[in-house]
């Protein structure tokens, strides 16, 4: 990249162009960040990724914050690539260090759904539901309990339940119908309490 300089009218330039020098005019800060992204983003990202224990989201945030700070200081930054690289890595390292300090001070964040916590909540809910249904089932007549046990709990078909219980299929169906109505009524009363 060639350096660009403005000269006062009637004066000759004392500056030679350099392949590594960047434009030093302050109003070119808007050009600096895209150039920094192009030249240093990959290096910066890999260095920061190691510092953040491979937390990609945090790494992206640090790289963005580093670029914002470079833009804010574009008027005073040394434009030589080696100096820029060193400045960017130093700023990024300091941002990560501040992040680690803040994480130690701040209470630990807990994910909304931690599998072991979610599973225990589910077990509690299912245990409560099972207890409620067991109580409602125990209030049913024995003949209704047996058809519900053979079909819903044992997983048998109506034909298999009829064979096991020694009653016709039609009787299994009518008892299931009556048993389910009684269960719904009993569970509805429990829910209303």
VOTI-106343 format. One line per 4 residues: their letters; for each residue x, z, y of N, C-alpha, C, O. Coordinates in pm, 1 decimal. Layout:
a> X Z Y X Z Y X Z Y X Z Y; ...
# end
This chain:
xxxx> 84.9 0.0 -116.0 0.0 0.0 0.0 90.0 0.0 123.0 192.7 67.9 124.3; 54.2 -72.5 222.5 136.6 -85.0 342.4 82.5 8.5 450.0 -39.0 19.9 466.0; 169.7 74.8 523.0 127.2 165.1 629.3 84.2 84.2 750.1 141.3 -20.7 780.0; -17.5 134.5 819.2 -65.0 66.7 939.6 -45.8 160.4 1058.3 -79.9 278.5 1051.3
xxxx> 8.7 107.2 1166.7 31.9 188.2 1284.9 -20.4 113.0 1405.8 -12.8 -9.7 1413.1; -73.0 188.2 1499.2 -112.8 125.1 1625.5 0.5 146.3 1723.8 63.1 252.3 1725.9; 25.9 48.3 1802.8 135.3 57.6 1899.8 79.7 48.5 2039.8 -18.7 -20.6 2066.4; 144.1 118.6 2126.3 105.5 108.6 2267.2 145.5 -30.9 2315.6 247.3 -83.8 2271.0
xxxx> 68.0 -91.3 2405.3 101.3 -224.8 2453.6 240.5 -226.7 2515.0 278.5 -138.4 2591.8; 314.5 -329.9 2478.5 446.7 -348.5 2535.7 556.4 -272.4 2465.2 672.8 -284.2 2503.6; 524.2 -195.0 2363.9 627.1 -120.0 2290.5 644.0 -178.8 2152.6 548.6 -228.1 2092.4; 764.6 -173.3 2103.7 791.3 -221.8 1968.8 776.6 -106.8 1870.9 795.6 9.8 1905.5
xxxx> 742.7 -141.8 1749.7 727.2 -39.9 1645.9 863.7 7.6 1600.8 953.8 -71.9 1574.2; 877.1 141.7 1592.5 1000.1 198.9 1540.9 984.5 235.3 1393.0 1078.8 281.2 1328.6; 863.7 213.8 1340.8 834.6 256.0 1203.1 839.6 136.3 1109.6 786.0 29.9 1140.6; 903.4 154.0 996.4 907.2 49.1 894.5 792.9 72.5 797.3 751.7 186.6 776.1
xxxx> 742.0 -32.7 738.9 633.9 -16.6 641.2 694.3 36.1 511.0 809.6 8.1 478.1; 614.7 111.7 439.4 659.8 170.5 314.5 552.8 149.0 209.2 433.8 156.0 240.0; 592.3 123.3 87.3 495.8 100.2 -19.9 427.9 230.2 -60.9 321.6 226.0 -122.8; 486.1 345.7 -28.4 427.3 472.7 -70.8 362.9 549.7 42.3 297.8 651.0 16.5
xxxx> 377.6 507.2 164.5 321.3 582.0 276.8 175.8 544.5 296.9 137.7 428.3 282.9; 95.5 643.7 329.6 -45.4 621.7 358.6 -65.5 626.5 508.7 17.4 681.3 581.4; -173.5 570.2 554.4 -206.6 569.8 696.3 -219.0 713.6 745.3 -289.4 793.8 684.0; -151.5 747.1 854.7 -152.1 884.5 904.6 -250.6 906.9 1017.4 -256.1 1017.0 1072.0
xxxx> -326.8 808.6 1053.6 -423.4 828.6 1162.1 -536.1 919.0 1114.2 -586.9 899.3 1003.8; -576.9 1018.5 1194.5 -677.1 1115.4 1150.9 -812.1 1054.1 1117.7 -880.9 1104.5 1028.9; -852.7 947.8 1185.4 -985.4 894.1 1161.6 -994.5 817.1 1029.9 -1100.9 765.7 995.4; -885.7 809.2 957.6 -887.6 743.4 827.1 -904.2 844.0 714.0 -874.3 811.2 599.2
xxxx> -951.0 965.5 742.3 -977.5 1064.9 639.5 -1083.3 1016.3 542.1 -1082.6 1054.6 425.2; -1175.3 930.8 590.3 -1278.5 877.6 502.6 -1219.5 785.3 397.1 -1276.2 770.8 288.8; -1105.5 722.2 427.6 -1039.0 634.7 331.3 -954.9 714.1 232.3 -920.7 663.1 125.5; -921.3 837.3 266.1 -830.2 915.5 184.1 -892.4 955.7 50.4 -828.7 940.7 -53.9
xxxx> -1013.7 1005.7 51.9 -1073.6 1058.7 -70.1 -1088.7 950.8 -178.2 -1051.7 976.1 -292.9; -1141.3 831.8 -146.8 -1146.4 729.6 -252.8 -1007.0 696.1 -307.7 -990.8 672.3 -427.4; -908.2 694.7 -220.2 -771.6 667.5 -262.6 -720.9 779.5 -353.9 -655.9 753.3 -455.1; -750.9 903.1 -317.6 -709.4 1017.5 -400.1 -777.5 1013.0 -536.4 -713.9 1038.4 -638.7
xxxx> -907.8 980.6 -538.0 -978.4 969.7 -665.1 -913.7 863.8 -753.2 -891.8 884.8 -872.5; -884.1 751.4 -693.2 -825.6 640.7 -769.8 -688.2 679.0 -824.9 -658.8 653.3 -941.7; -604.8 739.9 -742.0 -466.5 766.7 -780.7 -445.3 898.4 -855.6 -355.0 907.2 -938.8; -526.4 1000.8 -828.0 -495.0 1133.9 -880.2 -604.6 1199.9 -962.6 -579.6 1305.4 -1020.8
xxxx> -724.2 1143.7 -970.6 -834.9 1210.7 -1038.2 -804.4 1238.8 -1185.1 -829.0 1349.7 -1232.5; -751.9 1141.5 -1257.2 -725.7 1159.3 -1400.8 -624.1 1271.6 -1424.8 -644.5 1356.2 -1511.9; -516.9 1272.1 -1349.0 -414.8 1376.0 -1363.0 -472.4 1512.8 -1326.6 -453.2 1611.2 -1397.9; -543.3 1516.1 -1214.0 -603.0 1640.9 -1167.8 -702.9 1693.3 -1269.6 -704.8 1812.6 -1299.6
xxxx> -786.2 1604.1 -1322.9 -887.7 1645.0 -1420.3 -822.0 1704.5 -1544.9 -864.9 1809.4 -1592.8; -719.7 1639.5 -1597.2 -656.8 1690.1 -1719.3 -587.5 1823.9 -1695.9 -591.3 1911.2 -1782.6; -524.6 1841.0 -1580.7 -459.1 1968.9 -1550.2 -562.5 2080.5 -1535.4 -545.0 2189.6 -1589.7; -670.2 2052.8 -1461.9 -773.6 2154.8 -1438.7 -848.0 2185.7 -1568.1 -885.1 2300.7 -1591.6
xxxx> -870.2 2085.8 -1651.9 -940.2 2107.7 -1778.5 -867.9 2212.4 -1862.9 -931.5 2296.4 -1926.6; -736.7 2207.1 -1863.1 -659.0 2306.9 -1937.8 -674.2 2445.8 -1875.1 -677.8 2546.2 -1946.3; -682.9 2451.2 -1742.6 -694.9 2580.4 -1673.7 -832.8 2644.5 -1691.9 -845.6 2766.8 -1685.0; -934.8 2563.1 -1715.0 -1072.0 2614.7 -1728.6 -1113.9 2632.5 -1873.6 -1232.5 2646.5 -1903.3
xxxx> -1016.2 2631.8 -1964.1 -1045.4 2643.8 -2107.9 -1140.2 2534.0 -2155.7 -1230.1 2558.1 -2236.2; -1118.3 2414.6 -2105.0 -1191.6 2294.5 -2144.3 -1340.6 2299.7 -2110.3 -1423.0 2241.5 -2180.9; -1374.2 2368.9 -2003.0 -1511.6 2370.2 -1951.0 -1525.3 2248.1 -1859.5 -1482.3 2250.5 -1744.2; -1585.3 2142.5 -1912.2 -1590.2 2013.9 -1841.3 -1669.4 2023.9 -1710.8 -1629.5 1964.8 -1610.5
xxxx> -1780.1 2097.2 -1710.4 -1861.0 2108.6 -1588.4 -1783.5 2182.2 -1480.0 -1782.4 2139.5 -1364.6; -1720.1 2290.2 -1515.6 -1641.2 2365.5 -1418.6 -1525.7 2279.2 -1368.4 -1493.9 2280.8 -1249.5; -1463.3 2204.6 -1457.9 -1353.3 2116.2 -1419.9 -1400.2 2013.5 -1317.8 -1332.7 1990.2 -1217.6; -1514.7 1952.5 -1342.5 -1569.8 1855.7 -1246.0 -1591.9 1921.5 -1109.8 -1560.1 1863.7 -1005.9
xxxx> -1646.3 2042.2 -1111.8 -1670.4 2114.5 -986.6 -1540.2 2141.0 -911.7 -1533.8 2125.8 -789.7; -1436.6 2180.7 -985.2 -1307.2 2210.1 -922.4 -1246.7 2083.0 -863.4 -1194.6 2085.5 -751.9; -1253.0 1972.9 -936.5 -1198.3 1846.9 -886.8 -1272.2 1805.0 -759.7 -1209.5 1762.5 -662.6; -1404.5 1816.7 -759.8 -1481.6 1781.0 -639.9 -1444.8 1870.1 -521.7 -1425.9 1822.2 -409.8
xxxx> -1435.0 1999.3 -547.7 -1399.5 2092.0 -439.7 -1259.8 2061.7 -386.4 -1236.4 2070.1 -265.9; -1168.7 2027.2 -473.4 -1032.8 1991.0 -431.4 -1036.0 1867.6 -342.1 -967.0 1863.3 -240.2; -1114.2 1768.6 -378.7 -1124.6 1646.7 -298.1 -1189.8 1674.4 -162.5 -1152.2 1615.3 -61.3; -1286.8 1763.8 -161.7 -1350.4 1801.2 -34.3 -1247.6 1866.6 57.3 -1241.9 1837.3 176.8
xxxx> -1167.1 1954.7 0.7 -1064.1 2020.8 81.6 -958.8 1920.6 129.6 -907.1 1933.6 240.6; -927.3 1822.3 47.9 -833.2 1718.2 90.6 -893.0 1640.3 207.7 -823.2 1609.3 304.3; -1020.1 1609.4 198.9 -1087.1 1537.7 308.0 -1087.1 1622.8 435.7 -1063.3 1571.6 545.1; -1114.1 1753.8 420.3 -1116.5 1843.4 535.8 -979.3 1854.4 601.7 -970.4 1874.7 722.7
xxxx> -873.3 1841.4 523.9 -737.4 1853.0 576.9 -668.3 1717.2 589.6 -545.8 1711.2 599.8; -744.3 1610.1 589.2 -684.9 1476.0 587.8 -597.1 1448.7 709.3 -504.0 1368.5 701.1; -624.5 1512.4 819.0 -543.5 1491.3 938.2 -406.2 1555.3 931.0 -315.8 1515.0 1004.1; -388.7 1654.0 844.6 -261.8 1726.5 838.6 -186.8 1707.5 707.5 -76.0 1758.9 692.4
xxxx> -244.6 1635.3 612.9 -179.4 1618.0 482.7 -61.8 1521.9 490.6 -66.0 1420.1 559.6; 41.9 1557.2 418.7 156.1 1467.1 401.0 109.2 1357.3 306.0 56.2 1387.1 198.9; 127.7 1231.7 343.5 69.2 1121.8 266.7 159.4 1065.8 157.8 121.3 968.7 92.3; 273.2 1120.8 136.4 361.9 1074.0 30.8 299.4 1114.8 -103.2 261.1 1230.8 -118.5
xxxx> 287.6 1023.9 -200.5 216.4 1051.8 -324.8 262.4 1177.3 -398.8 178.5 1251.5 -449.9; 390.9 1202.8 -406.0 439.7 1322.8 -474.2 392.9 1449.3 -404.7 357.7 1547.6 -470.0; 392.6 1446.6 -273.1 346.3 1562.5 -196.2 195.4 1580.4 -212.5 147.1 1692.6 -227.5; 121.6 1469.8 -209.6 -23.1 1477.0 -226.9 -58.8 1534.0 -364.2 -145.8 1620.2 -376.1
xxxx> 8.6 1485.2 -466.5 -17.1 1533.6 -602.3 7.8 1683.6 -610.6 -73.7 1757.6 -665.7; 119.9 1728.1 -556.1 151.4 1870.7 -557.0 48.7 1952.4 -480.6 8.4 2059.8 -525.2; 6.1 1901.1 -364.6 -93.5 1972.1 -282.7 -225.0 1981.9 -359.2 -285.3 2089.2 -363.9; -270.6 1871.9 -419.1 -396.8 1870.6 -493.1 -393.0 1966.5 -611.4 -488.7 2040.5 -634.0
xxxx> -283.8 1966.0 -686.7 -273.1 2054.6 -802.6 -268.9 2201.5 -760.3 -327.2 2287.1 -826.9; -200.5 2230.2 -650.4 -194.9 2368.4 -601.0 -332.8 2416.6 -557.3 -374.0 2527.5 -591.3; -403.6 2333.1 -481.9 -538.0 2370.2 -435.7 -630.7 2389.3 -556.0 -705.9 2486.7 -561.3; -625.9 2297.7 -651.7 -711.5 2307.7 -769.9 -680.3 2435.3 -847.9 -772.0 2504.7 -891.8
xxxx> -552.8 2466.7 -865.4 -513.1 2587.9 -937.2 -567.7 2711.8 -867.3 -616.0 2804.2 -932.7; -560.0 2713.9 -734.4 -611.5 2829.7 -659.5 -763.6 2841.5 -672.9 -816.9 2952.1 -681.8; -832.8 2728.4 -674.5 -979.3 2730.7 -691.9 -1014.1 2787.6 -829.6 -1106.6 2867.8 -842.1; -940.9 2746.6 -931.7 -965.7 2797.6 -1067.1 -936.7 2947.1 -1073.6 -1014.1 3022.5 -1132.5
xxxx> -826.8 2990.4 -1014.2 -793.3 3133.7 -1013.3 -904.1 3213.7 -945.8 -945.4 3318.0 -996.4; -952.1 3165.0 -831.8 -1063.9 3232.1 -764.8 -1187.2 3236.6 -854.2 -1259.2 3336.4 -857.2; -1210.9 3127.7 -926.8 -1324.7 3123.4 -1019.0 -1313.1 3226.3 -1129.0 -1410.5 3293.8 -1162.3; -1191.5 3239.0 -1186.7 -1171.6 3339.7 -1290.9 -1192.0 3480.4 -1235.8 -1252.1 3565.4 -1301.6
xxxx> -1142.1 3504.7 -1115.0 -1160.9 3637.1 -1054.2 -1308.5 3666.5 -1032.1 -1355.2 3776.7 -1060.6; -1381.4 3568.9 -981.7 -1525.0 3587.9 -957.9 -1600.3 3612.9 -1088.0 -1695.0 3691.5 -1090.5; -1560.1 3548.3 -1193.7 -1627.1 3568.3 -1322.4 -1601.7 3707.9 -1377.1 -1687.3 3764.2 -1445.3; -1484.1 3764.7 -1347.8 -1455.6 3901.2 -1392.8 -1535.2 4003.0 -1313.4 -1580.7 4103.5 -1368.0
xxxx> -1552.0 3977.2 -1184.9 -1623.0 4071.3 -1098.1 -1772.6 4065.7 -1122.6 -1839.2 4168.9 -1130.2; -1825.1 3944.8 -1134.8 -1968.2 3924.3 -1152.1 -2008.0 3962.8 -1294.0 -1929.3 3945.2 -1386.9; -2129.8 4015.5 -1312.0 -2175.1 4045.9 -1448.1 -2176.5 3920.1 -1534.3 -2199.6 3809.5 -1485.3; -2151.8 3938.9 -1661.5 -2146.6 3825.8 -1754.1 -2281.5 3755.5 -1759.7 -2386.3 3819.4 -1768.8
xxxx> -2277.1 3624.0 -1754.2 -2399.4 3545.6 -1763.7 -2439.8 3535.0 -1909.5 -2355.3 3520.5 -1997.9; -2569.2 3542.3 -1933.5 -2621.1 3532.8 -2068.7 -2706.2 3407.5 -2076.8 -2789.1 3382.2 -1989.4; -2686.2 3330.3 -2180.0 -2766.7 3209.4 -2198.0 -2912.1 3247.9 -2219.7 -2941.8 3354.4 -2273.8; -3001.6 3161.2 -2177.6 -3143.8 3189.5 -2191.2 -3186.0 3204.2 -2336.6 -3267.7 3290.1 -2370.1
xxxx> -3130.2 3120.4 -2422.1 -3166.1 3129.6 -2562.3 -3040.8 3145.6 -2646.7 -2970.5 3048.8 -2675.7; -3015.0 3267.2 -2684.7 -2905.8 3294.1 -2777.2 -2970.6 3299.7 -2915.3 -3063.0 3378.1 -2937.0; -2923.8 3218.2 -3007.9 -2990.4 3208.9 -3137.5 -3020.4 3342.7 -3203.8 -3130.3 3361.4 -3256.1; -2924.8 3437.3 -3202.9 -2951.4 3564.2 -3270.1 -3061.2 3643.0 -3199.3 -3141.3 3708.6 -3266.0
xxxx> -3067.5 3638.4 -3064.9 -3174.8 3706.7 -2993.2 -3307.8 3636.5 -3013.6 -3410.6 3701.5 -3032.9; -3306.1 3505.0 -3009.5 -3429.1 3428.7 -3027.3 -3486.1 3451.6 -3166.9 -3607.5 3463.0 -3183.5; -3399.5 3458.3 -3266.2 -3445.7 3477.9 -3403.2 -3509.1 3615.2 -3419.8 -3610.5 3628.1 -3488.5; -3451.5 3718.1 -3358.2 -3510.2 3850.9 -3372.1 -3643.8 3859.4 -3301.0 -3733.3 3929.7 -3347.6
xxxx> -3659.8 3789.7 -3189.1 -3788.1 3787.2 -3120.5 -3890.7 3716.6 -3207.3 -4004.9 3761.4 -3217.9; -3850.4 3605.7 -3270.0 -3941.2 3531.9 -3356.6 -3981.9 3616.6 -3476.7 -4098.1 3614.7 -3517.3; -3887.6 3690.6 -3533.5 -3919.6 3776.1 -3647.2 -4017.2 3885.5 -3607.4 -4105.7 3920.8 -3685.4; -4002.8 3938.6 -3489.6 -4093.2 4042.8 -3443.1 -4233.0 3986.8 -3427.4 -4330.8 4047.6 -3470.9
xxxx> -4241.8 3870.5 -3364.9 -4373.1 3808.6 -3346.9 -4437.0 3774.8 -3481.1 -4555.7 3799.6 -3502.3; -4357.2 3718.0 -3571.7 -4414.0 3680.7 -3701.8 -4448.8 3805.6 -3783.0 -4546.3 3804.5 -3858.1; -4371.4 3912.3 -3769.3 -4403.4 4036.6 -3839.8 -4533.8 4096.0 -3789.8 -4616.2 4142.5 -3868.5; -4551.7 4094.0 -3659.7 -4675.7 4145.7 -3601.7 -4794.6 4062.1 -3646.0 -4899.7 4116.5 -3680.0
xxxx> -4778.9 3931.0 -3646.0 -4887.1 3842.4 -3689.9 -4918.1 3866.1 -3837.7 -5034.8 3871.4 -3876.5; -4813.6 3880.3 -3920.6 -4834.4 3904.1 -4063.4 -4905.9 4036.1 -4087.3 -4993.4 4044.6 -4173.4; -4869.7 4138.2 -4012.4 -4935.0 4268.0 -4026.4 -5083.1 4258.9 -3989.4 -5168.8 4314.4 -4058.1; -5111.5 4188.6 -3880.6 -5249.9 4172.6 -3836.0 -5331.2 4096.0 -3939.3 -5444.3 4133.6 -3970.1
xxxx> -5274.2 3989.1 -3992.8 -5344.7 3908.6 -4092.4 -5360.8 3987.3 -4222.6 -5465.3 3979.1 -4287.1; -5258.4 4063.1 -4261.5 -5268.0 4145.0 -4384.1 -5381.7 4246.0 -4373.3 -5456.7 4266.5 -4468.7; -5393.8 4307.9 -4258.3 -5503.2 4405.2 -4239.2 -5638.8 4336.2 -4247.7 -5732.5 4386.6 -4309.6; -5647.0 4218.7 -4183.6 -5773.8 4145.3 -4187.6 -5805.1 4100.5 -4330.3 -5920.8 4104.6 -4372.1
xxxx> -5703.0 4057.5 -4405.8 -5724.0 4015.5 -4544.8 -5767.9 4132.3 -4632.5 -5852.2 4116.4 -4720.8; -5710.7 4248.6 -4607.8 -5744.2 4364.5 -4691.3 -5890.1 4408.4 -4673.4 -5944.7 4477.9 -4759.1; -5951.8 4368.9 -4565.1 -6092.1 4404.1 -4540.8 -6188.8 4306.1 -4607.8 -6309.4 4330.6 -4612.6; -6134.6 4194.1 -4659.8 -6218.9 4096.4 -4728.3 -6251.7 4143.1 -4869.4 -6180.2 4225.0 -4927.1
xxxx> -6359.3 4090.8 -4923.6 -6397.1 4114.5 -5062.3 -6287.9 4055.8 -5152.2 -6221.5 3959.4 -5114.0; -6269.3 4112.8 -5270.3 -6165.3 4070.8 -5364.3 -6175.3 3922.7 -5398.9 -6072.8 3855.5 -5410.0; -6296.0 3870.5 -5416.2 -6311.2 3730.8 -5455.7 -6261.5 3636.7 -5346.2 -6212.4 3527.9 -5376.4; -6273.6 3676.9 -5219.1 -6224.1 3595.1 -5107.7 -6072.1 3608.5 -5093.3 -6002.6 3512.3 -5060.6
xxxx> -6023.3 3728.4 -5118.2 -5878.7 3750.0 -5113.3 -5806.5 3664.2 -5216.7 -5700.9 3607.5 -5188.4; -5863.6 3654.7 -5336.3 -5797.5 3580.9 -5444.5 -5789.7 3430.9 -5413.9 -5687.6 3368.6 -5443.1; -5895.0 3371.1 -5355.8 -5887.0 3227.5 -5326.0 -5789.6 3200.3 -5211.6 -5720.4 3098.5 -5213.3; -5782.9 3288.5 -5113.0 -5686.5 3271.1 -5003.4 -5544.5 3286.4 -5056.9 -5454.9 3210.6 -5019.8
xxxx> -5524.7 3384.4 -5143.9 -5391.1 3404.5 -5200.9 -5345.1 3280.8 -5278.5 -5232.9 3233.6 -5260.4; -5433.3 3228.8 -5365.6 -5394.8 3115.6 -5450.7 -5375.1 2986.4 -5371.9 -5290.2 2905.3 -5408.7; -5451.1 2965.3 -5264.9 -5439.5 2839.2 -5190.4 -5337.5 2848.9 -5076.8 -5239.2 2774.8 -5075.0; -5360.7 2939.6 -4982.9 -5274.7 2946.2 -4864.1 -5140.1 3014.1 -4890.4 -5036.8 2967.0 -4843.0
xxxx> -5140.9 3121.9 -4964.1 -5017.4 3197.7 -4982.3 -4932.4 3144.6 -5097.4 -4810.2 3136.1 -5085.2; -4996.0 3108.7 -5209.3 -4920.4 3056.5 -5323.9 -4897.0 2906.2 -5311.3 -4810.6 2851.4 -5379.7; -4972.4 2839.3 -5225.2 -4951.9 2696.2 -5202.6 -5014.4 2606.7 -5307.2 -4974.5 2491.0 -5320.7; -5111.3 2657.1 -5381.6 -5177.9 2575.7 -5484.1 -5287.7 2490.5 -5421.7 -5341.4 2522.5 -5315.6
xxxx> -5319.3 2381.4 -5490.6 -5431.8 2298.5 -5447.2 -5561.1 2367.3 -5488.9 -5558.0 2466.4 -5561.9; -5673.7 2315.9 -5443.5 -5804.0 2372.7 -5480.8 -5821.9 2362.3 -5632.4 -5869.4 2456.2 -5696.4; -5783.8 2247.8 -5689.3 -5797.1 2228.3 -5835.0 -5710.6 2328.9 -5909.6 -5756.3 2387.9 -6007.6; -5586.6 2349.9 -5865.5 -5497.8 2445.4 -5932.6 -5551.2 2588.2 -5918.8 -5547.3 2665.5 -6014.5
xxxx> -5601.5 2623.4 -5798.9 -5657.3 2757.7 -5777.6 -5778.4 2780.2 -5867.1 -5796.3 2889.1 -5921.7; -5862.0 2676.9 -5882.1 -5980.4 2688.7 -5968.3 -5938.9 2714.1 -6112.8 -6000.7 2795.0 -6181.9; -5835.0 2645.7 -6158.4 -5786.2 2664.5 -6294.8 -5729.5 2804.7 -6312.5 -5757.6 2870.9 -6412.4; -5649.6 2850.4 -6215.9 -5587.7 2983.7 -6224.5 -5694.1 3092.8 -6222.5 -5688.0 3188.0 -6300.2
xxxx> -5791.9 3078.2 -6132.8 -5895.4 3181.6 -6117.5 -6007.8 3167.9 -6220.5 -6086.4 3260.7 -6240.1; -6014.7 3052.2 -6285.8 -6118.6 3031.6 -6387.8 -6256.4 3011.7 -6328.4 -6356.6 3051.7 -6387.7; -6261.8 2949.7 -6210.8 -6390.8 2921.5 -6146.3 -6394.9 2773.6 -6108.9 -6290.0 2709.7 -6100.7; -6515.4 2717.1 -6085.7 -6525.0 2575.8 -6048.8 -6460.7 2548.8 -5911.8 -6450.8 2638.5 -5828.0
xxxx> -6417.2 2422.9 -5890.7 -6355.1 2383.1 -5763.9 -6449.3 2405.4 -5646.2 -6406.6 2449.5 -5539.4; -6576.4 2375.4 -5665.4 -6674.6 2393.2 -5559.0 -6684.4 2538.2 -5514.9 -6702.4 2566.7 -5396.5; -6672.6 2629.0 -5609.3 -6677.4 2772.7 -5577.5 -6554.0 2812.3 -5497.0 -6563.3 2892.9 -5404.5; -6437.0 2755.0 -5532.5 -6313.8 2783.6 -5457.4 -6332.3 2738.5 -5312.8 -6296.8 2810.1 -5219.1
xxxx> -6388.9 2617.4 -5296.2 -6408.1 2563.2 -5160.4 -6504.6 2648.7 -5078.9 -6477.9 2679.0 -4962.7; -6616.6 2687.6 -5139.6 -6715.2 2766.5 -5064.3 -6661.8 2906.6 -5031.7 -6689.0 2960.4 -4924.4; -6585.6 2965.1 -5125.2 -6526.9 3096.6 -5098.3 -6419.1 3087.5 -4988.0 -6407.5 3176.5 -4903.7; -6341.9 2979.5 -4990.8 -6242.0 2958.7 -4884.4 -6310.4 2947.5 -4748.9 -6265.8 3007.0 -4650.8
xxxx> -6418.9 2871.1 -4744.1 -6492.0 2852.4 -4619.5 -6542.3 2986.8 -4566.5 -6524.0 3019.0 -4449.1; -6604.4 3063.2 -4652.5 -6658.6 3194.7 -4613.0 -6546.1 3290.5 -4575.2 -6557.3 3364.3 -4477.4; -6437.6 3289.5 -4652.8 -6324.6 3378.6 -4625.3 -6261.5 3346.8 -4490.7 -6228.1 3437.6 -4414.5; -6245.1 3219.5 -4461.3 -6184.5 3180.7 -4333.0 -6274.5 3219.8 -4216.3 -6225.0 3263.1 -4112.2
xxxx> -6405.3 3205.4 -4232.0 -6496.9 3247.8 -4124.3 -6485.3 3397.5 -4100.6 -6482.0 3442.4 -3986.0; -6479.3 3474.2 -4207.1 -6468.5 3619.7 -4193.2 -6333.5 3659.1 -4131.3 -6326.2 3750.1 -4048.7; -6227.3 3589.1 -4172.4 -6095.0 3617.2 -4115.1 -6092.7 3586.1 -3965.9 -6042.9 3666.0 -3886.7; -6146.5 3469.8 -3926.9 -6149.9 3433.6 -3784.8 -6225.7 3538.0 -3704.7 -6184.6 3575.4 -3594.8
xxxx> -6337.2 3584.9 -3760.6 -6417.6 3686.1 -3692.0 -6338.5 3815.7 -3678.0 -6337.7 3877.2 -3571.3; -6272.0 3857.3 -3785.9 -6194.3 3982.5 -3783.1 -6075.6 3969.4 -3687.4 -6046.5 4061.7 -3611.4; -6008.0 3855.9 -3691.3 -5893.8 3836.7 -3601.8 -5938.1 3823.0 -3457.2 -5866.4 3865.9 -3366.8; -6052.6 3765.2 -3433.9 -6106.7 3756.0 -3298.5 -6137.5 3892.8 -3241.9 -6116.5 3917.6 -3123.2
xxxx> -6187.4 3982.2 -3326.8 -6214.5 4118.4 -3282.1 -6085.9 4192.6 -3251.9 -6080.6 4271.9 -3157.8; -5981.0 4167.7 -3331.1 -5850.2 4231.3 -3306.5 -5794.8 4182.1 -3173.5 -5743.4 4261.0 -3094.2; -5805.3 4052.1 -3149.2 -5752.8 3994.6 -3024.1 -5828.8 4045.5 -2902.7 -5771.8 4058.4 -2794.3; -5958.5 4074.9 -2920.7 -6040.6 4120.5 -2808.9 -6008.7 4265.1 -2770.9 -6041.5 4307.8 -2660.1
x> -5946.4 4340.1 -2859.3 -5918.9 4483.2 -2830.7 -5812.7 4500.4 -2726.0 -5778.2 4613.3 -2691.0
# end
